[in-house]
Amino acid sequence: MLFTRLARTIIKHNRAVFVIWLVALALSVPAILQVQSVIVYTETAYNPKNSESSIAQSIVSKEFSISQGSSVVVVITSTDVRGNDVRDFTLSLNKTLHNDRTITNLSNVTSIYDIYYQLLVGYTSEVHLQLYQKKNLTSLATSLEFGIPTIYVSQWTTLVNSGPFNINQSQLAAYNQKANQSAWPIIASQTPQAYQPIALA
């Protein structure tokens, strides 16, 4: 019943209701603009000014101007930044920061060694592929260099052992030709097509 009367009143005096809403909105704008100055999102705002956390916050804000969500950069200086002592200190600092449960809002700690590690992990697959290709090429080169003569000698020895003990020059040439002919099918089956001209030479 109440809402029915309210609805009828709004419908009947819709222009007046609209004007009232505009006036109310205009009057509330200054108050809306002051909201950020009275709302405090940090817990340290309610701490006493002489407390350790407030003093630390004041020093950090004054000296470093660090806002929430920003990064902190720790610069390590040494006579030799590539030395083992700097490396050990950096890794120890990273481990301490990661394991310290009293440090809050710490999302990530990155050092130059973490970057090196990520780069090495990224290169691992590429290096593995290249090493595998080099292994295959080395095996092929070894086969071309030593395998072909071994096959030829084996075929030639078999032919000579099956013949007479004393042979003349023409028989030797025939043995060489037969050894070439019998060795080539074996060599061709073990050599990729692209490298067969090299093997034949």
C-alpha positions as CSV (number, residue, x, y, z in Angstrom):
1,M,0.0,0.0,0.0
2,L,2.8,2.4,0.9
3,F,4.8,1.5,-2.2
4,T,1.7,1.9,-4.3
5,R,1.2,5.5,-3.0
6,L,4.9,6.3,-3.4
7,A,4.9,5.0,-7.0
8,R,1.8,7.1,-7.9
9,T,3.4,10.2,-6.3
10,I,6.6,9.7,-8.3
11,I,4.7,9.2,-11.5
12,K,2.5,12.2,-10.8
13,H,5.3,14.5,-9.8
14,N,8.1,13.0,-11.9
15,R,9.7,16.3,-12.8
16,A,9.9,17.4,-9.2
17,V,11.5,14.1,-8.2
18,F,14.1,14.4,-10.9
19,V,15.0,17.9,-9.8
20,I,15.3,16.8,-6.2
21,W,17.7,14.0,-7.2
22,L,19.8,16.4,-9.2
23,V,20.1,18.8,-6.3
24,A,21.0,15.9,-3.9
25,L,23.6,14.7,-6.4
26,A,25.1,18.2,-6.7
27,L,25.2,18.7,-2.9
28,S,27.0,15.3,-2.5
29,V,29.8,15.9,-5.0
30,P,32.1,17.8,-2.5
31,A,31.6,15.1,0.1
32,I,32.5,12.4,-2.5
33,L,35.7,14.2,-3.4
34,Q,36.8,14.2,0.2
35,V,36.3,10.4,0.7
36,Q,39.9,9.5,-0.1
37,S,41.2,11.9,2.6
38,V,39.3,10.3,5.4
39,I,39.6,6.6,4.4
40,V,42.8,4.9,5.5
41,Y,43.8,1.6,4.0
42,T,47.0,1.0,6.0
43,E,47.2,-0.4,9.5
44,T,50.3,1.6,10.3
45,A,48.2,4.8,10.1
46,Y,46.7,4.0,13.6
47,N,50.1,3.2,15.2
48,P,51.7,5.7,17.5
49,K,54.2,8.0,15.7
50,N,57.0,6.9,18.0
51,S,56.5,3.1,17.4
52,E,59.2,1.2,15.5
53,S,57.0,0.3,12.6
54,S,56.0,4.0,12.1
55,I,59.6,5.2,12.3
56,A,60.7,2.5,9.8
57,Q,57.8,3.4,7.5
58,S,58.8,7.1,7.7
59,I,62.4,6.4,6.9
60,V,61.5,4.1,4.0
61,S,59.1,6.7,2.6
62,K,61.5,9.5,3.0
63,E,64.7,7.8,1.7
64,F,63.3,5.4,-0.9
65,S,59.9,6.7,-1.8
66,I,58.6,3.1,-2.2
67,S,54.9,2.8,-2.8
68,Q,52.8,-0.4,-2.5
69,G,53.3,-2.7,-5.4
70,S,56.6,-1.3,-6.5
71,S,60.0,-3.0,-6.6
72,V,63.0,-2.7,-4.3
73,V,66.5,-2.9,-5.9
74,V,69.4,-4.0,-3.8
75,V,72.7,-2.9,-5.2
76,I,75.7,-5.0,-4.1
77,T,79.1,-3.3,-4.5
78,S,82.5,-5.0,-4.4
79,T,85.9,-4.8,-5.9
80,D,85.0,-7.8,-8.0
81,V,81.3,-8.3,-8.5
82,R,82.0,-11.5,-10.4
83,G,83.8,-13.1,-7.5
84,N,82.7,-16.1,-5.5
85,D,82.1,-14.0,-2.3
86,V,79.6,-11.8,-4.1
87,R,77.9,-14.8,-5.6
88,D,77.7,-16.6,-2.3
89,F,76.3,-13.5,-0.6
90,T,73.7,-12.9,-3.3
91,L,72.5,-16.5,-3.2
92,S,72.4,-16.4,0.6
93,L,70.4,-13.2,0.6
94,N,67.9,-14.6,-1.9
95,K,67.5,-17.7,0.2
96,T,67.1,-15.7,3.4
97,L,64.4,-13.5,1.8
98,H,62.5,-16.5,0.5
99,N,62.6,-18.4,3.8
100,D,61.9,-15.4,6.1
101,R,58.2,-15.8,7.1
102,T,58.2,-12.4,8.8
103,I,58.5,-10.6,5.5
104,T,55.0,-10.0,4.0
105,N,53.9,-8.9,0.6
106,L,57.0,-10.3,-1.0
107,S,56.0,-11.7,-4.4
108,N,59.4,-12.4,-6.0
109,V,63.1,-12.1,-5.5
110,T,65.2,-12.0,-8.6
111,S,69.0,-11.8,-8.9
112,I,71.4,-11.9,-11.9
113,Y,71.9,-15.6,-11.2
114,D,68.2,-16.3,-11.5
115,I,68.3,-14.6,-14.9
116,Y,71.3,-16.7,-15.9
117,Y,69.4,-19.8,-14.8
118,Q,66.3,-18.9,-16.9
119,L,68.5,-18.2,-19.9
120,L,70.3,-21.6,-19.5
121,V,67.0,-23.4,-19.1
122,G,65.8,-21.7,-22.3
123,Y,68.9,-22.6,-24.2
124,T,68.9,-26.3,-23.0
125,S,66.4,-27.5,-25.6
126,E,68.2,-25.7,-28.4
127,V,71.6,-26.9,-27.3
128,H,70.3,-30.5,-26.9
129,L,68.9,-30.4,-30.5
130,Q,72.2,-29.1,-31.8
131,L,74.3,-31.6,-29.9
132,Y,72.0,-34.4,-31.2
133,Q,72.4,-33.2,-34.7
134,K,76.2,-33.0,-34.3
135,K,76.2,-36.5,-32.9
136,N,74.4,-37.8,-36.0
137,L,76.7,-35.9,-38.3
138,T,79.8,-37.2,-36.5
139,S,78.5,-40.8,-36.7
140,L,77.8,-40.3,-40.4
141,A,81.3,-38.8,-41.0
142,T,82.9,-41.7,-39.1
143,S,80.9,-44.1,-41.2
144,L,82.0,-42.4,-44.4
145,E,85.6,-42.2,-43.3
146,F,86.1,-45.6,-41.7
147,G,83.1,-47.7,-42.4
148,I,83.3,-47.7,-46.2
149,P,86.9,-48.9,-46.3
150,T,86.2,-51.5,-43.7
151,I,83.2,-52.9,-45.8
152,Y,85.3,-52.9,-49.0
153,V,88.3,-54.6,-47.3
154,S,85.9,-57.2,-45.9
155,Q,84.3,-57.9,-49.3
156,W,87.8,-58.0,-51.0
157,T,89.2,-60.3,-48.4
158,T,86.3,-62.7,-48.8
159,L,86.7,-62.7,-52.6
160,V,90.5,-63.3,-52.4
161,N,90.2,-66.1,-49.9
162,S,87.7,-67.9,-52.1
163,G,90.1,-67.8,-55.1
164,P,93.4,-69.4,-55.9
165,F,96.5,-68.7,-53.8
166,N,98.5,-67.2,-56.7
167,I,96.7,-64.5,-58.8
168,N,97.9,-62.3,-61.6
169,Q,97.3,-58.6,-62.3
170,S,94.1,-59.2,-64.3
171,Q,92.6,-61.4,-61.6
172,L,93.4,-58.7,-59.0
173,A,91.6,-56.1,-61.1
174,A,88.6,-58.4,-61.3
175,Y,88.6,-58.9,-57.5
176,N,88.7,-55.2,-57.0
177,Q,85.7,-54.7,-59.3
178,K,83.8,-57.5,-57.6
179,A,84.6,-56.0,-54.2
180,N,83.3,-52.6,-55.3
181,Q,80.1,-54.1,-56.7
182,S,79.4,-56.2,-53.7
183,A,80.3,-53.5,-51.2
184,W,78.2,-50.8,-52.7
185,P,74.7,-52.2,-51.8
186,I,75.9,-52.5,-48.2
187,I,77.3,-49.0,-48.2
188,A,74.1,-47.5,-49.9
189,S,71.9,-49.1,-47.3
190,Q,73.8,-47.4,-44.5
191,T,74.3,-44.0,-46.1
192,P,71.7,-41.3,-46.5
193,Q,70.7,-40.5,-50.1
194,A,72.3,-37.0,-49.9
195,Y,75.7,-38.4,-48.9
196,Q,75.8,-41.3,-51.3
197,P,77.8,-39.4,-53.9
198,I,80.5,-38.7,-51.3
199,A,80.5,-42.3,-50.3
200,L,80.7,-43.4,-53.9
201,A,83.7,-41.1,-54.5
